[in-house]
Amino acid sequence: MVYWFNNYHYTNENPPINQKTSSHSIFYWNISRPDHLPLDIIFESIKSYKPEIVVLVEAKDISKTDMETFRNHYPTYQIQQLKGEMFIAVNGEIHATQYKDVSRGSKSNLVSATINNKSVSILVTDLLANPALSKKEDLTKLLATAESNQVDFIVGDFNTPYISYFFNAFKAQFESFHEYNTGYTGTWPRTFPILEIDHIWLNKKWQPITLHKEFHSNSDHGFLIGTYQMKL
């Protein structure tokens, strides 16, 4: 318990905010294939945190009604159902999406967009959940895609704890919100979240500030809202 507290519990009472540049946020949630989007929770989070990017995985067959409700509530967001049971909304414009089977059972979408007149790229992933299979090859492929496309954000359900050795290669060019959590870092399962398998990684041109996390009965995963800003 002492080890767990020292390595997986953080208190960010004084986050590293630079007053010379504005802050931004990104919302991510594995919503566990519901019949309908948990729009009440998502809308409340948008109202409170104003994320410019909203990413959902295990978002299977989103209904036209849910899509229209989202558009009506937040008309400045461009939204899109992505292949591989994923969903993205940006407060700006989506230009292109590219789906890729990373391996059997693992998938990703590369999304290019414009937000606040700046081009950004988001790599959304949902990796195979089988704990008996190594994620080395999958994570190597994801990192290669992120580096070759100068990705800004890598986000999704990695089904791999942050402690994994294979994340070390990410740390040269990207930074996780791991140390910017408030409280314990686990994201799954909801009733006793001990595994940090949902991640948001930022290109190092961005500075993480804080990571907000909440759990709801709608999903066995917690949702994440990362606040960040551009480095000067």
N, C-alpha and C positions, 0 to 999 in steps of 0.2 A: 504493500500500500504506500509506503514511503517513496519507493521508486516511481510508482504510478503518479503520485502527486507531484513529484519533482519534475517529471518529464511530460506529463499530459494534463497539467492544470496550470492555467495562466490567468493573471489579473492585469488587464491593461487599463489602468485608471488614467494614465497620462499618455495617450497614443501620440506617435510622432507626426503631428500635423504641421504642415508648412503653410503659413498664412498667405504666402505669395501666390499660391496656385489653388484652384478650386478642387474639391473632392468629388468623387464619383462612387457609384456602387453597382454591384452585380448580384443578382438573385439566382440561386440554384436549388433544385429540389428533385429527388427521385420520388415520384408520386405514386409508385406501385400499382400502375394500371387500373385506375378507378373507372367507374362507368361514366363519371363526369369530372371535369376539372374542379379542384377545390377552390373555386373562384373567390369565395368570400375571404379566405386566408390570403390568397395571392393579391387580391385588390387591397386588402388592409396593409400588406407589406409594401406595396407600391406607394400607397398613400403616405406611409410613415417614412420610408427610406428612399423613395424615388429612384429605384435602380434604373439605369439606362439599358441594362441587358437583363432579360429574364430567360433562364434555361430550365427546361424540364426533361427528365429522362423517364423511361417506362411510362410514357404518355401515349398510350395506344389508342388509335382510332378516335381522336378528339372530334366531338360532334360539331356540326355546322352551327348549332345553337350556341355552344360554348365559345366557338371562334367569333361569332357575331357579337355575343355579349362582351367579350374582351375588347373587340374593336369599338363598340359603342361607348364603353366606359373610358377607354384610353385611345382616342383616335390618332394621337401623335405617334403611337407605337405601330410599327409594321410587324406583323406576326406571320409565322409559317410553321405548318406541320412538317417535320423532317422525316426522312426515311429512317428506319431503325427505331421507331417508337420514341422519337425526340421532338421537342418543340422549342422554338426560340421567338422572342419578341425583343425588338430594339426600339428605343426612342430615337428613331432616325430612319435610315433606309437600308434594307437588305439588298445586296447586289448579286450575290451568287452563293450557292451551296454545293458542296461536293461530298457525296456519301462514299464511305469505304468500309468494306469488311476487313477489319484488322486481322482477325483469324476466326475460326469457327466459334461462334457465340460472342465474339467481341466486335464492336462496331464504332464508327466515328463519323462525324459530320464537320467539315471545314466550312465556316461561314465568313464571308466578307461583307462588311457593312460600313456605313458612314454615320457617325454620331458626333454631334456638335461640330460639323464640318471637318471631322478628322476620320481618316480611314482606319478601321480596326479589323482584326481577324480573330475569330473565336473557334477553338477546336473543342467540340463536344464529344464526350466518349461515354460508353457503357461497356465495361469489360466483363468477360465470362465470370460467373460467380463461383465456379467449382474451385474450392480451396485446395484440392489435391493437385491442381495443374499449375505449373510455374507461369508467372506473368512476365517473365524476362523478355520474351520475344515481342509480346504485345506492347510493353512499355518502351522497348527499343524502337519499334515502328512508330509509336505515337510521338516520341521525342524527335525522330527524324523528320516526320511531317511538320511538326511545330517549328523546328529549326529551319527547314528548307522554305517554309512559307512565312517566316518572320511573324509567327503567331503572337498575339498580345495576351490571350487568355486560354488556358487549358482547363476545362471544367467538366465534371461528371462523376459517375460512380465507377471508380477504378477497381472496386472489389479487392483492394490491396491496401493494407495499413500503411500509414505514413512511415513507420519504422522500417519498411522494406529497403533492403540494400539497393534495389534497382531504381529507387528514386534519387540516389546520389548523383546520377548523371544529369538529372533535371536541374540540379542546383547551380550549375555553371551559368545558365542563361535565364532561369526562372526561379521565382521565390514563392513558397507556399504561404498560406495564411495560418499555418500551424501555430506559430508563436504569437499570433495576434488574436487568438481566441480569448474569450472571457469565460472562465470555468473549464470543465473537462473538454477534451478535444474530440471525444467519441461521437460518431454520427449514426451508429447502428449497433444493435437493434433499439427501437424506441424505448422499450421497457427497462433496458439496462444497457445504455450505449457505451460499450467499451472499445469498439473497433472504429477507428478513424479511416473509413474507406471512401468517403465522399470528399473530394478535394477541389479547391480553386487554386491554380497556379498562375502567377502573373509574370509576364516578361519583365526583366529587371529595369526597364525604362520606367516602370510603374512602382510606386511605393505603397505596400499594404499599410493600412492604418488599424482597422479593427475587423473582427469577424463576429457577427451576431448569429446565433443558432437557436432554433425553436423546434419542438417536437409536438406533433398533433396526431390524433387517432386516425387521420386519413391515410397515413403512411407509416411504415416501419423504419423509415429514414427521417432524420432531422433535416430541415432546410437551412441553407446558409445564405447570409447576406454579407458580402465582403465590401468594405469601404476602402478606397484607395485614392491616390492622386499621382499626377505626373511628377517625376523627379526633375528638378531644375538642372 
